Amino acid sequence: MNTIKKEAIDIIAKLPDDASIEDIMYKLYVLDKVKKGQEDIKSGNFVTSDELRKEIELW
């Protein structure tokens, strides 16, 4: 299993040499959100697509 530091380094290494600090920050932001989403799924903290459709119909 990769550590978050290793994953961040790998993501940054794949960016082009002329990547801006904003590009790097965005990629790390996305990595963070994906990790948090995966943790939520593992803990059962999510809404099914059917539940979401029903909720949207109430809007």
N, CA, C and O atoms as CSV, one atom per row, in Angstrom:
chain,resi,resn,atom,element,x,y,z
A,1,MET,N,N,0.849,-1.179,0.000
A,1,MET,CA,C,0.000,0.000,0.000
A,1,MET,C,C,0.896,1.244,0.000
A,1,MET,O,O,1.847,1.350,0.774
A,2,ASN,N,N,0.568,2.151,-0.868
A,2,ASN,CA,C,1.321,3.405,-0.952
A,2,ASN,C,C,0.904,4.354,0.161
A,2,ASN,O,O,-0.259,4.388,0.563
A,3,THR,N,N,1.857,5.113,0.645
A,3,THR,CA,C,1.531,6.165,1.595
A,3,THR,C,C,1.016,7.363,0.801
A,3,THR,O,O,1.244,7.465,-0.404
A,4,ILE,N,N,0.329,8.253,1.478
A,4,ILE,CA,C,-0.193,9.446,0.816
A,4,ILE,C,C,0.949,10.283,0.253
A,4,ILE,O,O,0.811,10.900,-0.803
A,5,LYS,N,N,2.071,10.301,0.958
A,5,LYS,CA,C,3.232,11.053,0.476
A,5,LYS,C,C,3.722,10.467,-0.851
A,5,LYS,O,O,4.015,11.211,-1.787
A,6,LYS,N,N,3.809,9.152,-0.933
A,6,LYS,CA,C,4.258,8.485,-2.161
A,6,LYS,C,C,3.274,8.765,-3.299
A,6,LYS,O,O,3.690,9.033,-4.427
A,7,GLU,N,N,1.987,8.704,-3.011
A,7,GLU,CA,C,0.982,8.979,-4.038
A,7,GLU,C,C,1.089,10.420,-4.535
A,7,GLU,O,O,0.978,10.673,-5.735
A,8,ALA,N,N,1.303,11.359,-3.621
A,8,ALA,CA,C,1.434,12.767,-4.012
A,8,ALA,C,C,2.665,12.956,-4.891
A,8,ALA,O,O,2.607,13.652,-5.905
A,9,ILE,N,N,3.770,12.343,-4.507
A,9,ILE,CA,C,4.997,12.452,-5.293
A,9,ILE,C,C,4.788,11.862,-6.685
A,9,ILE,O,O,5.230,12.440,-7.678
A,10,ASP,N,N,4.120,10.722,-6.760
A,10,ASP,CA,C,3.851,10.088,-8.060
A,10,ASP,C,C,2.988,10.978,-8.951
A,10,ASP,O,O,3.243,11.103,-10.149
A,11,ILE,N,N,1.974,11.589,-8.361
A,11,ILE,CA,C,1.096,12.473,-9.131
A,11,ILE,C,C,1.869,13.677,-9.654
A,11,ILE,O,O,1.747,14.048,-10.822
A,12,ILE,N,N,2.661,14.279,-8.781
A,12,ILE,CA,C,3.441,15.455,-9.186
A,12,ILE,C,C,4.462,15.075,-10.256
A,12,ILE,O,O,4.689,15.836,-11.197
A,13,ALA,N,N,5.074,13.908,-10.116
A,13,ALA,CA,C,6.082,13.472,-11.084
A,13,ALA,C,C,5.492,13.282,-12.480
A,13,ALA,O,O,6.199,13.431,-13.476
A,14,LYS,N,N,4.217,12.957,-12.556
A,14,LYS,CA,C,3.562,12.734,-13.853
A,14,LYS,C,C,3.163,14.034,-14.551
A,14,LYS,O,O,2.832,14.025,-15.737
A,15,LEU,N,N,3.194,15.144,-13.827
A,15,LEU,CA,C,2.845,16.430,-14.422
A,15,LEU,C,C,3.975,16.905,-15.334
A,15,LEU,O,O,5.134,16.545,-15.128
A,16,PRO,N,N,3.641,17.705,-16.335
A,16,PRO,CA,C,4.702,18.244,-17.192
A,16,PRO,C,C,5.620,19.187,-16.415
A,16,PRO,O,O,5.228,19.741,-15.388
A,17,ASP,N,N,6.824,19.362,-16.906
A,17,ASP,CA,C,7.808,20.204,-16.216
A,17,ASP,C,C,7.353,21.652,-16.066
A,17,ASP,O,O,7.794,22.356,-15.157
A,18,ASP,N,N,6.478,22.092,-16.954
A,18,ASP,CA,C,6.022,23.482,-16.874
A,18,ASP,C,C,4.706,23.629,-16.099
A,18,ASP,O,O,4.027,24.650,-16.214
A,19,ALA,N,N,4.349,22.609,-15.309
A,19,ALA,CA,C,3.115,22.678,-14.519
A,19,ALA,C,C,3.220,23.815,-13.503
A,19,ALA,O,O,4.272,24.040,-12.904
A,20,SER,N,N,2.125,24.512,-13.328
A,20,SER,CA,C,2.094,25.622,-12.374
A,20,SER,C,C,1.806,25.090,-10.971
A,20,SER,O,O,1.410,23.937,-10.799
A,21,ILE,N,N,2.010,25.935,-9.991
A,21,ILE,CA,C,1.692,25.569,-8.612
A,21,ILE,C,C,0.193,25.295,-8.479
A,21,ILE,O,O,-0.222,24.451,-7.685
A,22,GLU,N,N,-0.612,26.013,-9.263
A,22,GLU,CA,C,-2.057,25.771,-9.249
A,22,GLU,C,C,-2.382,24.383,-9.778
A,22,GLU,O,O,-3.271,23.711,-9.256
A,23,ASP,N,N,-1.659,23.943,-10.826
A,23,ASP,CA,C,-1.861,22.591,-11.364
A,23,ASP,C,C,-1.555,21.544,-10.293
A,23,ASP,O,O,-2.309,20.589,-10.106
A,24,ILE,N,N,-0.456,21.739,-9.607
A,24,ILE,CA,C,-0.045,20.804,-8.557
A,24,ILE,C,C,-1.068,20.788,-7.425
A,24,ILE,O,O,-1.467,19.723,-6.953
A,25,MET,N,N,-1.485,21.966,-6.998
A,25,MET,CA,C,-2.449,22.055,-5.909
A,25,MET,C,C,-3.774,21.408,-6.292
A,25,MET,O,O,-4.405,20.749,-5.465
A,26,TYR,N,N,-4.201,21.592,-7.541
A,26,TYR,CA,C,-5.453,20.990,-7.992
A,26,TYR,C,C,-5.362,19.467,-7.966
A,26,TYR,O,O,-6.278,18.796,-7.491
A,27,LYS,N,N,-4.272,18.929,-8.468
A,27,LYS,CA,C,-4.102,17.470,-8.481
A,27,LYS,C,C,-4.106,16.913,-7.055
A,27,LYS,O,O,-4.708,15.871,-6.796
A,28,LEU,N,N,-3.438,17.603,-6.137
A,28,LEU,CA,C,-3.414,17.147,-4.748
A,28,LEU,C,C,-4.789,17.285,-4.097
A,28,LEU,O,O,-5.179,16.449,-3.283
A,29,TYR,N,N,-5.517,18.332,-4.453
A,29,TYR,CA,C,-6.887,18.519,-3.965
A,29,TYR,C,C,-7.777,17.355,-4.410
A,29,TYR,O,O,-8.538,16.800,-3.617
A,30,VAL,N,N,-7.667,16.998,-5.686
A,30,VAL,CA,C,-8.466,15.891,-6.212
A,30,VAL,C,C,-8.089,14.583,-5.513
A,30,VAL,O,O,-8.965,13.796,-5.153
A,31,LEU,N,N,-6.794,14.353,-5.322
A,31,LEU,CA,C,-6.350,13.154,-4.610
A,31,LEU,C,C,-6.976,13.102,-3.220
A,31,LEU,O,O,-7.458,12.051,-2.798
A,32,ASP,N,N,-6.973,14.217,-2.512
A,32,ASP,CA,C,-7.561,14.282,-1.176
A,32,ASP,C,C,-9.048,13.945,-1.206
A,32,ASP,O,O,-9.530,13.178,-0.373
A,33,LYS,N,N,-9.772,14.515,-2.163
A,33,LYS,CA,C,-11.215,14.277,-2.235
A,33,LYS,C,C,-11.526,12.828,-2.586
A,33,LYS,O,O,-12.473,12.251,-2.052
A,34,VAL,N,N,-10.741,12.239,-3.471
A,34,VAL,CA,C,-10.941,10.828,-3.832
A,34,VAL,C,C,-10.685,9.941,-2.619
A,34,VAL,O,O,-11.456,9.021,-2.347
A,35,LYS,N,N,-9.608,10.215,-1.892
A,35,LYS,CA,C,-9.300,9.432,-0.691
A,35,LYS,C,C,-10.426,9.541,0.334
A,35,LYS,O,O,-10.832,8.537,0.919
A,36,LYS,N,N,-10.928,10.742,0.551
A,36,LYS,CA,C,-12.020,10.931,1.512
A,36,LYS,C,C,-13.282,10.211,1.054
A,36,LYS,O,O,-14.009,9.644,1.871
A,37,GLY,N,N,-13.542,10.233,-0.247
A,37,GLY,CA,C,-14.691,9.518,-0.785
A,37,GLY,C,C,-14.566,8.018,-0.592
A,37,GLY,O,O,-15.539,7.349,-0.246
A,38,GLN,N,N,-13.379,7.493,-0.814
A,38,GLN,CA,C,-13.148,6.067,-0.603
A,38,GLN,C,C,-13.340,5.684,0.858
A,38,GLN,O,O,-13.895,4.628,1.162
A,39,GLU,N,N,-12.884,6.538,1.753
A,39,GLU,CA,C,-13.070,6.285,3.189
A,39,GLU,C,C,-14.552,6.287,3.549
A,39,GLU,O,O,-15.011,5.449,4.326
A,40,ASP,N,N,-15.302,7.240,2.977
A,40,ASP,CA,C,-16.747,7.293,3.240
A,40,ASP,C,C,-17.438,6.024,2.761
A,40,ASP,O,O,-18.303,5.486,3.451
A,41,ILE,N,N,-17.063,5.552,1.596
A,41,ILE,CA,C,-17.677,4.330,1.061
A,41,ILE,C,C,-17.382,3.153,1.976
A,41,ILE,O,O,-18.277,2.365,2.280
A,42,LYS,N,N,-16.139,3.024,2.417
A,42,LYS,CA,C,-15.766,1.922,3.306
A,42,LYS,C,C,-16.543,1.965,4.615
A,42,LYS,O,O,-16.875,0.919,5.173
A,43,SER,N,N,-16.835,3.167,5.109
A,43,SER,CA,C,-17.553,3.297,6.378
A,43,SER,C,C,-19.078,3.291,6.203
A,43,SER,O,O,-19.821,3.408,7.177
A,44,GLY,N,N,-19.531,3.154,4.960
A,44,GLY,CA,C,-20.970,3.096,4.710
A,44,GLY,C,C,-21.641,4.450,4.662
A,44,GLY,O,O,-22.868,4.531,4.710
A,45,ASN,N,N,-20.873,5.505,4.570
A,45,ASN,CA,C,-21.405,6.860,4.566
A,45,ASN,C,C,-21.603,7.335,3.128
A,45,ASN,O,O,-20.797,8.104,2.604
A,46,PHE,N,N,-22.682,6.872,2.496
A,46,PHE,CA,C,-22.969,7.265,1.128
A,46,PHE,C,C,-24.459,7.111,0.849
A,46,PHE,O,O,-25.188,6.512,1.640
A,47,VAL,N,N,-24.899,7.646,-0.261
A,47,VAL,CA,C,-26.290,7.575,-0.695
A,47,VAL,C,C,-26.304,6.841,-2.030
A,47,VAL,O,O,-25.497,7.133,-2.912
A,48,THR,N,N,-27.223,5.888,-2.178
A,48,THR,CA,C,-27.318,5.168,-3.443
A,48,THR,C,C,-27.911,6.084,-4.511
A,48,THR,O,O,-28.519,7.107,-4.197
A,49,SER,N,N,-27.729,5.710,-5.759
A,49,SER,CA,C,-28.269,6.530,-6.845
A,49,SER,C,C,-29.794,6.568,-6.789
A,49,SER,O,O,-30.393,7.591,-7.120
A,50,ASP,N,N,-30.428,5.482,-6.381
A,50,ASP,CA,C,-31.889,5.476,-6.251
A,50,ASP,C,C,-32.346,6.430,-5.147
A,50,ASP,O,O,-33.330,7.151,-5.313
A,51,GLU,N,N,-31.632,6.433,-4.025
A,51,GLU,CA,C,-31.964,7.348,-2.935
A,51,GLU,C,C,-31.779,8.796,-3.378
A,51,GLU,O,O,-32.580,9.664,-3.031
A,52,LEU,N,N,-30.744,9.047,-4.128
A,52,LEU,CA,C,-30.486,10.398,-4.615
A,52,LEU,C,C,-31.569,10.858,-5.583
A,52,LEU,O,O,-32.016,12.003,-5.524
A,53,ARG,N,N,-31.989,9.966,-6.470
A,53,ARG,CA,C,-33.070,10.318,-7.412
A,53,ARG,C,C,-34.351,10.694,-6.659
A,53,ARG,O,O,-35.013,11.673,-7.003
A,54,LYS,N,N,-34.693,9.916,-5.636
A,54,LYS,CA,C,-35.886,10.209,-4.840
A,54,LYS,C,C,-35.753,11.556,-4.134
A,54,LYS,O,O,-36.712,12.322,-4.050
A,55,GLU,N,N,-34.559,11.833,-3.631
A,55,GLU,CA,C,-34.336,13.109,-2.954
A,55,GLU,C,C,-34.454,14.279,-3.928
A,55,GLU,O,O,-35.039,15.309,-3.592
A,56,ILE,N,N,-33.911,14.129,-5.116
A,56,ILE,CA,C,-33.976,15.185,-6.119
A,56,ILE,C,C,-35.416,15.453,-6.540
A,56,ILE,O,O,-35.783,16.599,-6.799
A,57,GLU,N,N,-36.225,14.418,-6.610
A,57,GLU,CA,C,-37.629,14.593,-6.978
A,57,GLU,C,C,-38.382,15.471,-5.968
A,57,GLU,O,O,-39.395,16.083,-6.308
A,58,LEU,N,N,-37.894,15.526,-4.757
A,58,LEU,CA,C,-38.547,16.324,-3.709
A,58,LEU,C,C,-38.178,17.803,-3.795
A,58,LEU,O,O,-38.797,18.630,-3.126
A,59,TRP,N,N,-37.191,18.145,-4.599
A,59,TRP,CA,C,-36.762,19.534,-4.707
A,59,TRP,C,C,-37.796,20.340,-5.362
A,59,TRP,O,O,-37.617,21.544,-5.545
